[in-house]
Amino acid sequence: MKKPKLTKKNFIWLLCCGGFCLAALILFLWRCSLVGKQESQQMAERWSSDGGVAQISCFFSGNAGMTEDRIISFEHTLDSALKEASIQSESENEEARLWVDAYSAPGMLTVSNQRATLTVNALGVGGDFFLFHPQKLLYGGYFSGSDLNQDGIIIDEETAWQLFGANDIVGQIISVGGAPHIIVGVIERPQGKMEEGAGLDESIAYVSISTLAAQGQVTDLSHYEIVMPNPIDDFAMQKVKENLYADENETEFIENTDRYSFAASFHVLGQFGYRSMNGKAIVYPYWENLARGYEDIIALITLVITVCLAVPGVTAVVWLILWWKHKSWTFKSLWAKFSDRMRILREKGYAKKAQKKKNRKDEEGSSPALDEAHETAIDIAETERN
């Protein structure tokens, strides 16, 4: 049987395979870049680089009846559950926390000063919201749900310019529905088609949940997020569902921890078509819309990477099969070569021992007995060689 040769066509095909591998590498780097930009989905990694934690997102409809009191009750229940499971903080810092959470609800607010009055989209937040959703701050900082005074407000650059004609306005007082609030931060609102489609196409302000409730804009929470220990699979998800589940059509739970893994991307591809259908009375916030949009893009990139790697992979398998069929050796011949090599090594060992004896004999003086032993060793080596 004629052995396969590297023809011109085969060489061109090998170059194509190299091109596919290069394309897969470029797409992989692009995929990593897109995943890295999804900061709201990577709180678990920021919270613990060693793993062992899970990030859970919960979304509720207006009929789910999710209130701050239920969240507080869940937090106490969670502390007890972790204590019963003997899960404790290993940090030397006494104030170190095992978990962190945030909650929010959307609304609309009227903000004004002596110069202008605007109606903007608002998000009432509680807990450590900005740990989960870091914003690009131009000036100032964030506020926390644990602050004593809940009269802080964060506005975007566009709102700042319309109200003051400047964006360095941290510390200024504006009226929010008639109540004075302090501007604690000015952010740059994300721009782009994806962001606009996700719901960031208009000005947005961040206030406390109590501010939004005081304006009659919110009675129940719409979003809840938590990062907590996950010693075994589904431990965190189970604890959250047990305490915050309302109704299948009114609640949705998502584990964000490995949302953009290759396995998750193939799962998204398996739901292609009907994945976008939503029969629940739930309106996703902008960060979830972005996460789902990029899920689709990343899943498609993953599919193309797989195809690009499949071409050289199949080529390599075919080449191995042809090589195996036309191989010029057998396992028996390999064993024979191995045996010959071992025999040569043994002979060299015998020769070295004989040489050492000869050297000792020369040092101690000639001895017929030693001469005879040396000759005997040489005869034995020659016999085995033959």
N, C-alpha and C positions, 0 to 999 in steps of 0.2 A: 504494500500500500504506500502510495506516494506521500511524503511528508508535506504539511502545509508550509508555504513560503510567504514572506512579507512582500506581497506585490504592491504595485502603485495604488491600487484601489484600497488594499488593506491599510496602507500607510495613511491615505486620506481619511479613512474611517477612524483610525486611531487619533488623528488630529481632531476630528469631529468629537470624539469621546472626550478628549482633553478640553475642548470648548464647552461641552456640556458640564464637565466638572467645574470649570471656571465660572460658568453661569450660575451653577448651584451655590458656589461660594459667595458670589456677589449677592444673590437673593437671600442667602442665609444672613449675611451682614445687614442687609436692608431689613430683614425680619427682626433681627436683634435690636436695630435702631428703633423700629416702630414699637416693639414691646417696651423698650426702655423709656419711651415717652409717656407711657400710661401710668403716671405716678399714683393716681387714685386707686389703681389695682395692685399696688406693690407695697402696701402698708405693712403686710406681714414680714416682708423681707427687711424693711427699715426697722421694724420693731425687734426682730431677732434674726440676725444673720446666720445663726446656727440651726434654724428651723425649729420644728416642734410646736409651731403655732399655726393658727388658721385665721384667715380673714373672711368674715361672713357679711354679706349685704342682704338687707331685708327691705322689701318694698310693699307698701300697704295702700289699699284703696281708701276712699273717704268713708266707706262703710265698715272698715276693719276695727274702728274704735281704739286705735293705738294712741295712748296718752303718755305724758311724762311720768305719771304715777305708775303705769305698767312697766315702764323702762326702769324706774327706780326699784320697783319690786323685783324685777328680773335681776338687777345688779346684786341685790342682797342674796337672792337665791343662788346666783352664780358663785358668790364668795363661799357660801356654805357647801356647794357641790365640789368646788376645788379643794376645800379643806377636807371633806370626806374622802376625796380621792388622793389625799396626801400630796397634793401639788402645791409647792411652796416656792417662793422666790429664793434664788441662790445668790442674789446680789448682796453685797455688804451695805448697800444703801438701804436704810430702814424705810425710806419713802418709795422704794421701787415698787412698781405695780405689775401684777401678773397679766392684766388685761387693760385695754383702753377702748372706749367707744365714742360714738357721735350719733346725733340724730338731727333731723331737719324737716322743714316743710316749706313749700313755695307760697308766694303771695304777691301782692302789689302794694306799693307804698307811694305816698305823695311826699316828696322832700322839697324843701324851699328855704330860701334866705331872702334878704332884701332885694336881691338882683333877679331871681328867677324862681319859678315853681315847676317841678317836673314830676311825672308819674313814671316810676321805674319798676322793673321786675325785682322782686326781693326774695331772699332765702333766709328764713329764720333758722338759726342753728343753735345747737346745744352740745355739751360735752366737748371733746377735743376735735371738733370738725376740721380745723385747718391742719391737723396732723395727717388726716386722711386725704385732704384736698389742698395741698400747698398752692398758693397763688403767687404770681409774679408781682412782688411788691415794688412799687416805684418809690413810695415814701411810707414811713410809719411801720406798723406791725399788726399783729392780730389781737383779737380778744378771745377770752375763753369762757366756757359755760360756767366755770367756777368763780368768775369775777364777782365781787360784791355788787358793783354797779353794772347793770345791764343796759347802759345807755350808750354803748359804743356802736359805731357804724363804719363799715368799710365800703367805699364806693369805687367805681372804675374811673379811669382817666377821662372818659367822655363826659360823665356826669360832673366831674370836678370842673372841667372847662366850662360847661354850661352854667354852673352855679357861681363860680368864682373867676373864671377866665384864667385859671392857673391850676397846676396839679400838686404843687407843694403847699398843701393846705391842712396838714395834720394839726389837730388841736382846735380847728375852727368849729363853731357851733352851727348846726342847721336844725331846722324844724322837721320832724318826722311825724306827720299827721297831727301837728300842733304841739308835740312834745319835743323839748330840746334834746339833741343828741350830739355827742362829740365824735368828730371824724378821727378815727385811730389809724386808718390806713388808706392808701390809694393804690389800686392794682391796675395792671394792664390786662384788659380782657382779651382772651385768646381769639385770634383771627384766623379765618380760613373757611373753606366750604364745609368741611366736616364739622367744625365748631358751630357755624351758622345753622347747619341742618340739625345739630344736636340741641339747639335752643339758646345759643349764645349770640343771637343776631341783634339783640337789643341790650341797652344798659342794664346793669344788675347791681344790687346792693345787698350786703350781708349784715344782718342784725341778729339780735338774740331772739329766741323763741318767744320770750315774754313780750318783747316789743311788737312782734307780729300779732300775738294774741291780743294785746291791748288795743290794736287797731281793728280788731274784729276780723282779721284776715285768716286766722287758723284756729281750729278747735282740736284737731287731731294731727298726729305726726304722719308723715308720708314715707320717710326713709330712716333706716337705722343701720348702723355699721359697727362691727366689733372685731378686734383682734384679741384672741385668747389662746391659752394652751390647748394643744390638740395631741395628747399623748398617744392616742390610737386613732385610726381612721374613723371619721364621722363623729368623733366625740363632741367637738365644738358644734357642729351642725345639729346634732341631736339635742344638745342642751338649749340651743336657741329655739329650735322648733317646738320643743316641749313647753316653753314658756311664752312664746310670742306668736304662735300659730293661731289664726283666727278662722279662716275659711279658705278652701282651695282657690276660689275665684277672687278672694280679697287679699291674698298674701302671696309673695314670691320670695324664695330664698336662693341665694347664689353664693357659692364658695369661690372667692376670687384668687385663692392662693396659687393655684396652678392653672389659671384661666387661659394662659397663652402657651401652654406646653404643647409639644407635638401631638400627644395623645388627644388633648382637648381640641386641637385644630381639626383632627380627623373626625372627632365627634361632631363638630360644627358642620363639616362637609357632609356627614351622614344625615344631617337635618336640613340640608339645602332645599330651599323651596318653601317648606311649611314652617321653617324656623321663625320667619318674620310675622307669622300669623299670631295674633294675640286676642284671646277671648276673655281676658281678665280686665276688670275695671281699674287698671293701674296705669298711671302716667309716669314714665321713667324720667328721672332728672337728667340734666345735660350730661353728667359724667357717665351715667349708665348708657345713654344713647351713644356717646363716643366709644365706650368700651365695646358695645355690641357691633358698632360699625367697623372698628378696627379688628374685631374678632373675625368678621367676614373677609376683610382684606388679608389678614395674616393667614387665615385658613387657605385662601387661594394661592398665596405665595408658597405655603407649605406643600400644596399639591404640585405646583410647578417644580419645586425643589425635588420632590420625590420622582417626578418624571425625568428630570435632568440626570438624576443619579441612577435611575433604572436603566437608561441606555448604556452607559459604560459598565454597569453591573451585569446586565445580560450579556454584553460583549465579553466580559471577563469569564463568565461561566461557560460560554460557547468555546472560547479559546482554551480553557482548562480541559473541556471534554475532548477537543481535537488533539490537544497535547497528550492527553492520557491514552487516546487511541493509538497514537503514533510514537509512543515512547519506546526507546531502544533498550530499556532495562526491565528486569523483573525483580521481585522481592528475593528470589533465590540468588540472582547475580549480586544483589546488594549484600546479602548475607555472606556470600563467598568473599567479596571484597573486604567486608568487615573482618572476617576470619583471618584473611591474609594479613591485614594490617595488625591485628592482635598478635599473630605469630611473629611478625617482624619486630614488634615491640619486645616480645619475650626474648628473642634472640639478642637484641641489643642489651637487654638486662643481663643475660648470661655472659655476654662478652665483657660488660663492665665489671661484673663480679670476678671474672677470670683475670682481667687486667689488674684489679686491686690486689688479688692474691699474688700475681707476678711481681707487682711493685713491692709488696711486703717481703717476698722472698729475696728480691734483689737487695733490700735494706738489711735483712737479717743474715744474708749469705745463702749460697746455693745449697739446696737440699734435694737429694734424689726423690724423696717422698713428695715434696712440694712440686717438683717438676712433673712427677707422674700424675699428681692431682690436677695440675694445670692442663696437661695434655688430655686427661680424661674429660675435663669440662669442655675443652675445645672440640673433642670428638663428639660429645653429646650434642653440642650446638649444631655442628655440621650435619649430624644424623637427622635432627629435627628439621633442619633447613631443607634437606633433600627429601 
